[in-house]
């Protein structure tokens, strides 16, 4: 839905006005509204959205549902059907049942409607209302759909996107460093130019310089023709040097020269060329520690660490799992031609409780398997890979198996997840999170300390 992930469709002005007034009071935002005749102008391919259908007659309900199915095909967003208590009967609604995810009565189910919207879309104020086309607005929307834990860094990410400074991204493999680098490129003045990724760890040591800078014919055995290097191929775009910690000290020296002067020579050539690309580097390891061990040049580290962002592992970013899961489910739903509407609560709880040693990359692999074997409108616990279904979180103290599987342990796991979600949904404000949970700030502080939630979900620094 263009600019709105929440839309109300109705040709009944009275009913639409009542629903809008309720959601305005409950959510603090005016929900976008359109009629049946104008729906074509507002629908897009946003499978993450939510459509509220409040129709005046059964024929209109069937018409709009068939229209949405036609436009979205396999990317149908969840539809909530809203009817008045004294309005349409159950027999009237038989035609729309195959298309709707939930049917609610108005005004009896007004509170449930609000809860469904909050659960599906998180912080609604970030989705509805006028579309913010600023760099910060674009970055916020992209992060909100995939990694809401990164939202506190929006301002710094916008700053890094707008200026040609070298950026260092650190974090375990699969935490989303390439996604963040591409996002900065696409929000930068260089967006119309190429974005290239160079996996440094996949390059043989004797061919790294050739991959970076290119070579001329006859430069070494097997060089039967000249080759353009990545720095030249990137042109005025951006280049991501992934796993830079795998480079040897000799290759690091060549890279230092490019960053300091912008100059390099292709292997076997005396012609000096200039690099016009913006450089972003990523590392799976702590480069400062590598400097201390003599495995990474200190001068290069200082040059790279102009602006840095650290991505914690997915197990420390539980609030990111739900949006990632729903986005992956929608993508694989289209790929495998399934009929999924949503992810079941038990399946989501299991995914949020898993430790994810392989981070987002492992989550994507597991979601692909789950969607492939799924059937019906909902991804269920039974569809998940065996590792997730049989996983039991490690206890923080020495316990027996019976204690580990006890009601008390499971209750604590659930409580931890609820607190983590509340913090994420309230911008990590303890006061607002405590209010949302119905507990005091002192109680929240004690529980955060108990469950190891005192540390900030992300950190980013600059040298």
N, C-alpha and C positions, 0 to 999 in steps of 0.2 A: 504494500500500500504506500503510495508515494508520500514519503516524508512522515508517515504515521504507521506505527505497527499496531495501533488499536483504532478500529473504526466501527461506527454504529450505522447500520443500514436500515432505513425505515421510511415508509411513505405516510406514516401516521404522525403528524406534527405533535399532537398532544402526548402520545406515548414516548416519542423520542425526546421531547423536552423534559419529561419527568425523569427519564433514565439519565440524561445529561446532567440535570440538576443534582441528582444523587451522587454521580461519579465525580462531579466538580467538588462537592462537599467532602466526599470520602478520600479522593486522590489529589485534590488541589489543582486539577487541570481540567480544561474544557476538552472533552473527547470529540474527535472529528466525526461529523455526521454528513451523510449523503443519502439521496434517494435512489430508487431502483433505476431511474432513467439515466442517472449520471455515474453509476457505479463503474462503467467501462473506463472513465477518465481517471479513476483513482486506484485501480487495482494494478499491482506489479507482481514481480516474482519474489515476494518476501514470505517464505515459508515459516519464518519465525513469528509472524504476526498473529493477531487474534481478531476475528470478525464477529461483531455482535449483531444478530439479526432479529429485529423486532418488527414483524410484518403484521399488516392489518387484516389479511385474509389468507386462507390456505393456498390459493392459486398463486399469490405473490410469493409466498414462502418457497413453493416448489420452483417457481421461475428463477428466483435469485440463487437458489442452491445449484440448479442446473447450470446457470450462467457462470458461477464461480468454478464449478467442476470443469467446465469447458475451457476457461481461461488458464487455470492452474494445472490441469491434467494431474500429474502425479505430485505436484507441489501444493496441494490443497492445504490452506491454513486451518487450524481448528475453528469451528463455528459454534457459537453459543446461541441457542434459540431462546428468545424471551417472549413469553405470552402473558397476558393479563389473566387473573383468576377467573373472571367472568367472560373471558374472551374465547379463544379457540379451544375446542375439545380435543381429546386424545385421538379420536377417529379422524379429525381434520388434519392431524399432523403426521399421519402415516406416511405420506409421500416424502416428507423431509427427513425422517428418521435416519435413512442411510447416509445422510450428509452431515449431520450435526454431531458434535462431540458431547454436548450437554444441553438439556432442556430445562429452563428455569421458569418459575412463576413470578409474575410481577404484581404487587411489590413484596410478596412474602419472602422471596429468595434474594432480595436486594443485597443483604450482607454476604451471602454466598457468592454472588456475582463479583463483588469487590475483592473477596479473597481469591477467587479464581484468576482474576486479572493480575493481582499482585504476585501470585505464585507463578504464573506463566511469563509475565514480562518484567518481574523484579521491580526496580524503582521506576514507576510509570512516568514520573516527571521528566525522565531522560529520553522518553520515546515520543510523547505526544506534544502537540502545539506546533508552532512555526519551525520549519527546518533551519538549523543553524549551519550555514555554509562556510563558516570560518574554519581555519585549520584545526583549532581546538575542538570545534563541533564535529568535524569529520572524524578526527582521531577518537573522540569520545564515543561516537556511534559504533565505530569499528571495534573498539575494545569492549564495549558493553555487550556486543553480540558474541564475543569469544573469550575475552579475559578481563572481566570486570575488576579483578584484583589490581589491575594496572592503572585504574582510573586516577589514583592519587598522583600519577606521574604525567598526566595529560599535558600540563603546562610546560614541563621540561621536554617532553617529547616533541611538542609543537616548536619549541625553541631550537631543538636539535634539527628538526626537519627544515626549518627556515634558513639555517646558516650552514656554510660549508666547513664544518668542523669535523675532525675525525671522531668517530663514536666507537666505544668499546662495549660490547655486549658479553656478559658472562653468565654461566649457568650450566647445569647438567645437560647432556645431550637430550634432545627432544622436548625442551622446555618452551620452545617458541621463538628462539633468537632470529631465525630466518624470517618468520612472520613479522617481527618487530622491525627488522631492517627494511623489509619491503614496504611496510606501512610508512616509515619515515621517508623513503624514496617517493612513494606515491603522493605524499603530502608536501613534497618539496618543489622548488622551481624547476627541478630536473625531471619531473614526472613524465615528460614526453620523450625522454631519452631512455636507453636500455638500462635494465637492472640485471647485473650478472652476479652469479654466485660461484666462487672458486673453493671447492673442498680441499683445503691444503693437505689434509691427512691422506687423501687418495692419490696424491701426486708422488711419484718416485723422486727421491732426493736429487738425483742427477738431472731431472727434467722440470724441477720447480721453476727455475729461471726462464726456461722456454715457455712454460705455461703462463707465467706472469707477463714476460716481455716479448715473447715471440722469438723466432730465429730466422736466419737467412739460409738459403740453400747451401749445403756442404758444411754447415757449422759443426756437425758431428756425425758420426756413423748413423745412417738411417735418415738423415735430414735431406731427402731427395728433392724437396721444394721448400720455399719460404713459408713461414707460418706467422699469422698475426696473433699477438699475445692478448690476454684478457684486458690488460690496462688500455691497450689501444682500441680493442673491440667495444669497450664500454663507452668510448667517446666522451660526451658531456653528461653521461648518466651516472649511475652509482655502481660500485663494485663491493661485494661482501666477501671478505676473506675469512672463511669459516675454519674452525679448528686451527687457528694461527699458532697455538701452543705447540703444534707438531713440527713447525719449521726448525731447521738446524740453525746454528749461529751464523753460518755463512749466508744462508738465504735471508736471514733477518737483517744482515748488513745491507743487502741490495734493496730491501723493502724500506729501510730507514732512509736511504738516499732519495727514494721516490717521494716519501712523505715530506722530507725536509726541503727538497729542491724541485720536485715534480719531474725530474729528469731520469732517463734510463736509456740503455742501449740494448737492442735485440741481440741475442746470443750470436756471436760470430760477426757482428757488425760494428763499425766505428761511428755510425750515424746516431747522434743523440736525439732522442725524441722526448716529447713533453706529455705527461699524463694530465688529462683534463677532467678525469672522473673524480667523484666524491668517494672517499674510502670509509667503509664501515668494517670493523673486524669483530670476530666472535671467538670466544674461547670456552672450552669445557672445564678449564682449570683456573685456579687463582694465579694470575700472572705475577702478582707481587711476590707470592711464595716461590714461583719459578725463578724470579730474579734473584731471590735470596739463595737459591740452590745453584745459581750459575747456569741455568738452562735457558734463560731468556735475557736479552740485552736490556740493561736498565734504561739506557737512552731511548731505545725504541719504545719501551713501556711508557715512559713519560710522554712521548709523542702521540701514542695511541690513546692515552687516558685523558684526553681533553674533556670529554663528556662520557660518562659511563652509566650503564644500567645493568642491574643484576636481576636475573629471573630465577626465583626459587623453584624447587621441584614441585610437581603437581600435587604431591601429598601434603604440601603446606599451603595449597591454594584450592581448598575444597569448594569455595564459592565459584571457581571457574568451571567446575566439572559439568554442572547442569547446562549452561549455555553451549559448551563445547559438544556435549552429548547430543543436544537437540539439533545443533547445526550439522553434525556428522550424520545423524539419523535422517535428516531431510535430504542431504546429499546422496547417501547410499540408497535411500528410498527411491529416488529418481533413477539412480544407476541400475538398480536391480528390479525396477518396475513393481515395487510393493505398494501396499495401501495403508501405510502407517499414518496415524493422526498424531500420536504422542508416545511418550515413554512412561510406562507404568511406575507408580510410586515405589513399589518394592524393588524394581530393577534400578531405579535411580538411587535409592538408599544403598544398594549393594555397590554401585559404581562409585558413589561418594565415599564409601568406607574402605575401598581397596587402596593399597599402598602405592601402586603405579611406579614400579622401579624404572620402567622405560618411558615414563612421563607421557606427553601428549601423543607421541608417535605410537606408543603401545596402546593408548586409549583408542586411537583411530583404527588400529588393526583389529582390536576386539570389537569395536562398533561395526566394522565392516562384516565380521563374522556373524554378529548378532542379528543385524538387519537381513543378511542373506538367508538365515534359517528361520526368520520370523514369518508369521502368518497372521492375518487379521489387522485391525486398526491400531493395536497397541503393542509396543515392544515390552515383553514380559521378562520376569526374572528367569524363567525357564529358557529363554533364548540366549542368555549370556554365556560366555565361555566358562568352562568348568573351573578355571583358576579363580574367577570372580565369585562364582556361586559357592565355592567351598572355602573361600578365604575367611580367616578369623584374625582380627587385629591382635598384634602382640601385646601382652599385658605389660604394664609398666612395673609390676612387682612380680615376684615369684609366686605363681599360683598353680593349682592343679588344673587339669583339663576341665573338670566339673565346674570349678570356680570361674574359669575363663569363659565358659558357655553359660554362665549363670544369668538370671534376670537382671541382677544388679549391674553386671558388666555391660550387658546390652543397653541397659537404661543410660549408663554413663556415656556410651558411644553416641547414642541418640541425642543426649543433652549437649554433648560437645558440638555435634553437627548443627543443632538448632542455634546455639550461641554463635557459631562461626557465620551462619547465614545472616543472623540478625546484625552482626557487626558489619558485614559486607553491604547489606541493604541500607544501612544507616551511615555510610561513609566512614566507618570505624570510629564513630563518636560513641563513647561508652555511655554517656548520658542518654542519648536517643535510643541506643540499643537496649539499655536497661528498661527504659520506658516502654519500648515495644514488647519486651519480654515480660513486663509486669513485675519486675524485681527491682531492688535498690541498687545503686551504683556500687555499694560496698559488697553486696552479694555477687554482683557480676564480676567485680575485681577478683574476689576469692575463687570463683569458678574458672575464670580465665587463667589464673595462676595454677589451679589444680590440673587443668587440661593442656597446659603448655601453650596458651594462646596470647601470652603477654608480648611476644615479639611481633613487630610490624610485619605484615604480609609481604612487603616488598621493600627493597632499599635501592636507592640510586644515588650516585655521587659524582662529583666532578673534581678534577685535579687542578 
